[in-house]
Every structure is written in C-alpha cells, then in structure tokens.
Amino acid sequence: SAAIPKLDGLGSVTGLPQMMIFQDTMIIADYIQSRAMVEQIDLPLELRERYGAERIDWWARFDKSKSIEKFTDYWKKMTAATIGFPSGIVTLTIRAFSPADAKAIGDRVIADCEALVNELNERMRQDTVRASEQDLARAAKRLEVARVNLERARNAEGLIDVRQTSKSQSELISSIEHDLLKYQQEYLTQSRYVDESAPQMRVMKRRIEALEKQIVERKAEITKREAQGIDALARKTLSGKMTTFANLDLEHKIAESSYEIATASLDGARLLSERKLLYLHQIEAPALPEEARYPRRWLYFGVLFAISLALYGVIVGLIAFVRNHMA
C-alpha cells in the first residue's frame, strides 16, 4: 500500500507494522496458488503441456487428462509463495522441468498478480469516489432546479431584482410625498389670502388629490392590508413577490452551497483514493536458472542404497531363519 502504515496495539510494543501489510500481501500469496491463477495461465502458457510432457519422468509429470482440481493441487506442489516477516515481502518460487519454463511461468504469474493489484486499485477507487459522485450529481440537479425556478419566477413577474424594484418604489413614493407636502404648504399659505373657489386654488387642490391618490396606489402595490386575507391578492403585491423571491433565492443559495461542498468532497475522495493505492513492486525479477535443484541424485542414490541394504538384510535374515527352523 502507498499509505504509510501506522502501529497498532501489538506494533506499539514490538515495533512491528500493523497486520494490514500482511493482509495485503496474503491476497497475492493466496492468488498465486489458487485455481483462478491456474485457469488464467493454463491456456496462454500451455501449462498442462509443460508439466505433462512425455520427456518428463512418469512419477513427476502431471496426467493431462485429470481435472482442474487435480491440476491445482499439482500446481501448489510446484509453486511456493512465502511472506517474509516482518517486511511483508512475498518470495515466489516456481518449479518446472526446464529453465526456460520456470522463468516463463514466473514472469506470467507476476504479470497476472500485477493485473490483480490494478483491478483492486480500480475497484477501490470506484468505491471511494462513487458515493461522492452521486452526491455531486444530486447537488447539481438541485442547483439546476433552483435556477430554473428562480428564472421562471423572474419571467412570470417581469422582475429581475425584487429588492431593487422595492427600493425604487419606496424612492418614488418618497418623492411624491415630498411634492405633496410642498403643494399642501403652498395651498395652506395661499388660502389665507385667496378664496378657495379661485381657479388657481381649485387646480392646486386637484393636484393635491392626485398626488394623494398616487401615494395610495403605490403603497397598495407594495403591500396589502392583512384584513383582506386573500392569498391571491397578496401574491400580486410586491411584498408577496418579495416573499416568493426570497424563498427561491434562499433555495438557490442552499443549492449552490451544497454543490460546492459536494465538489470539495469529491476532490477529497479522489485524493484519498490515490493515497490508498496498492502497487506491486518487483524487488527481484524472475531469473533464468543455471543449475537444477532437482533431482538430487546423490541423495536419492544414498536413500535407494540404504533401502536396498535394509531389504537385503531383511531377506537374508528371513532365509537364515527358515533354514534354522527347517534344520
């Protein structure tokens, strides 16, 4: 694993790395001697032919007609995958009946083990990133729906920014009220010297009434009295529009925030998956052997001689026993 191993409870006392190292390497060691490995390399390497050729002694070669289970058992006898302690290094030993066969089988086994590690990496990366990608997709969909709803509301109401519209309405009302106050003061001043029935006074009075009517209409556009209690009318008012736009804008901001969080989570998941990558590193590549380890001729000759001598002694003893008994 590319992740730095941490000491577990036993490792804190012994100084040895955690068992995760051995769990990772056990995957390789078990895979090497599994049926899956035999089936993987049987056809490409003609493994049955290499171990079942006629040139091989009959007691050592494999019967090519036997089942895959028997061949797997035979394969386990011809291979060994040991894990060094505490390094966790896997040592692979391949036995074959020619140097070229041993090296070819060893190279193919390591290549398939590396393919297995790459598959584990891809599966681990997908499992790590898949959940974050699903969250990001949901956040993106929610943001898209929020944007569409906000755009539809703007098009339906003919407003781009309801707050700016409300501010403009308030400024317009203030301007009308200022003009109304000016005309009211002027009307009050002139009423002391001019009769109310005078033409200029009637014009000024109608202007004051028009301004008062405009103020009432403008205020009615911003809000409605609660006594009316009609939702349809409330939605038509500017205050109702402000509430609707406020809800839509809040949903849009929440969706944007969720999308940003999901994007950050996805980036974090990808970085985490890269840190947890497994890899197969060849410390020593398979080499072409120059000296055969088997058969051990002197050992076999000595054992055969000892067995023959023992049988000779037993036979001689039996013959002597029979002769003495008959005599």
N, C-alpha and C positions, 0 to 999 in steps of 0.2 A: 504494500500500500504506500501511496505517496504521502499519506498523513503521518505526522510524527507520532510514534506510539507513546502512550502515557503509561506510567507504572500503576498496576492495580494493587490490591491488598497484599498479595504474595510478593509482587515485584518490589514493593516498598521495603520489604525485609531482605529479600535475596538479591535485589538489584537487577533481576531479570525482566525483560519486557513482558507485556501482557500477552495473554493467550490468544489474542486476536491474530497475532503473527502466525501462530501455528494453525489456527483455523483457516487462514487464507492459503497457506501452503498445503494443508491437508486436502484442499479442493483439487490441487494439481496432482498430488500423490495418489489420491483415490481415482482420479480420472485416468491416469496413466494405465492403471491395472484394471480398468473397467471394461465391460462388454462394449460400451459406446466407442471406446478407443479402438478396440479390435475391429469393429464394424467400419470405423472411419478409415482405417489404413489398410484393410484387407484387400480390397479391390485395386486401389492405386499402386500398392507395392507388391501385389500378388503374394500376400503374406503366407497363405497356405502352401504355395509352391516353394517358397524359400525354406519353410520349416518341414516340408513333406517330400522333398526331392528324393529320388531313388539313390543318389550318391551318398546320402546320409545313412549312418548305421541304423538298422531297423529298430533297435531299442531306444534310440534317441530321437528319431524323426516322429512327426505327427501324422496320423492317419487322416488324409484329406477328406475322407468320406464322413467323418464324425461331425456332430452338431456344433453349433456356435458356442454352446455352453462348455463342451469339452475343449474346444479351442481356446476359450477364455481361461479355463483352468491351466491349460498348457502355456498360455501367454504369461500368466502370473509366475510360472516356474522359470520362464526365460527372461523375465524383467524384474527389476528391483528399484523401488523409489523410496529412498530413506530421507528423513528430515533431520538435519543436524541441530543439536541442542547446545546453546540457546540461540544460535544465529537464525534458525529457521530456514537454512539453505537446503534445497532439495537436490539430492545426488541421484542421478538416473544411471542405471546400469542395464545394458542390453546384451543378451547372449544370442549369438547366431552361429552359423556354420561356415561363414566366410567373413573376412574383414570388411569387404565392401557392403555386405548385407547388414552387418552390425551398424556401420556408420549411416547407411541409407535409412534404416529403421529409426535410429536415434534422431537424425535430422527431421524426419517426418513427424515423430512424436512431439518434438519441441515446437515445430510449426503449428501442430494442432492444439497444443497447450496454449500457445500464444493467441490463437484464434479464439479459444475458450475464454481467455482473460479479456480479450477485446469485446467479446459478446457480453461478459459480465459487466464491463465498463459501460457499454451502451445501455444495457438494461437498468443499471444503477442510475445512470444519468437521466434516462427517461422517467424512471420512478420518482427521482428527486425533482425534476423540472415539470413533470406533467401536472401536478396539483397547482403549482404556481401559474402555469399557462392557462389552466381552467379558470382560476381566479381572475387573471388578467382579461380573459375573454368575457367573463361576466361583467367585470368593471367597465370594459369598453362598450358592451351592449347597453349597460345602464347609462353611461355617458351619452351615447348616441340617442337614446330615447329622451333623455333630459334636454338635449339640444334641440331635437325635433319638436318637443312640446313647447319649449320656450319660443322657438321660431314661429310655430303655428299661432301661439297667443299674440305675438307681436303683429303678425299679419292680420289676424282677426280683429284686433283692437286698433290697428293703424298706429301703434306706438312703438318707438324704438327704445326709449328710456322713460319709464313711467315716473321716476323721481324727477327727472329734468322737466317733464311735462307738468308735474305738480308744482315745481318751483316757478315755472313760467306763469301758471295760472295764479299763483299767490302774488307774484310780482304785478300781474295785470290788475288784480283786484285792489292791491295797494295803490296803484296809480289811479284807478277810478275813484277810490275813496278819497285820495288827495284832491282830485278835481272836484268831487262832490263837496268836500269841506270848503274849498275855495269859493264855489258858487253859493253855498249856503251862507257864508260870511258876507259875501258881496250882496246877496239878496237881503240879509238882515240889515245891512248898513243902509242900503238904498230905500228900504221900506220905511225908514224914519222920515225921509224927505219926499218920496214918491208914492203915489197911491198904488195899491195892489192891482187895480184894474187897468193900470197903464200898460201899453203894449210891451215895453221892454221888461216890465215885471212879469207879465204873463209868459213871455218867451223864456225868461230865466227860470221861472217856476217849472215850465215843461222840461227844461234841460235838467233841472234837479231831479225831477221824477224819472226821467230816462236813465240818469246815472244810478239812481237807487234801484231801478228795475234791473239794470245790467249787473249790479253787485249781487242782487238776489239770485239771478240766473247763474252767474259764475260760481257762487258758493254752492248752488244746488248741484253743479257738475262735480264738485269735489267730494261732497258728502250728502247723505240723506238723513233725515231725522230718524231716529230709532223707532219713533212711534208708528212709522209706516209699516215696518215689519215685513216687507216684501223682498225676498231674495233676488228676484229677477231685476227689480229696480236697483237694488244695492249693487248687483254685479255691473249694472250700466254706469254707475257713478265712478268717479276717479278713485275714490277711496277703496271701492270694491276691486277696481282694477289693480290698485297698489297691493292689496292683499293677495290677489291671484298671482301677480308677477313676483311678489316676494316669496311665495311658496315655490314657484317654478325656479326662481333664481337660487333659492336655498338647495333645492334638489340638484340643480346643475352644479353648484359648488361642492356638494357632498359627493356627487358622482366624479367630479374632477379629482377630489382628494383621494377617493377610493382607487381611481385609476393610477394616480401617482404612487400610492402605497403598493398596489399590485405590481407595478413596473419595478419598483425597488426590490420587492420580494422575489420577483423572477430573476433579477440580476444577482441577488444574493444566493438564490438556489443554484444558479449556474456556476457561480464561484465556488460554492460548497461542493458541488458535484465534481468540479475539476480538482479540488484538493483531495478528494477521496478516490481518485483514480488508482486502479491497480495496474501493475505492469509486470512483465516477465523479463528479467534481466539475465542474460547468459554470462555467468562468471567464467565458465569454461565450455567451449563449444565441443560437440562430439568430434573425436579424432579417429583417424583410421588406425586400427590396432596393427602392430607389427609382430606381436608374439601371442600365440594362442594359450589361453589358460586351461583349456580342456582339449583332449583328455589328459589326465595326469598319469602318464604311462608308468613311471616308476612306482607311484603309489598303488595304481591298480595291479601292477605286476607283484608287488610285495603282498598285497591283500590276497591275490589269487594264489600265490605261493603258500601263504600261511593257511589258507583254507584247504588247499590241496594236501599240504603236510598233515593237517589235522584229520582230513578224511583218510589219508593213508594210514595214520596211526590208529584210527578207529577200526579200519578194515583189518589191519594186521592184528589188532587186539582181538577182534571177533574170531578171526581164523585160529589164532592160538587158543582161545577159549574153547572153541569147538573141538579142536584136536585133543586137548587135555581132557575134555569131557568124554570123548569117544574112547580114549585110552583107558 
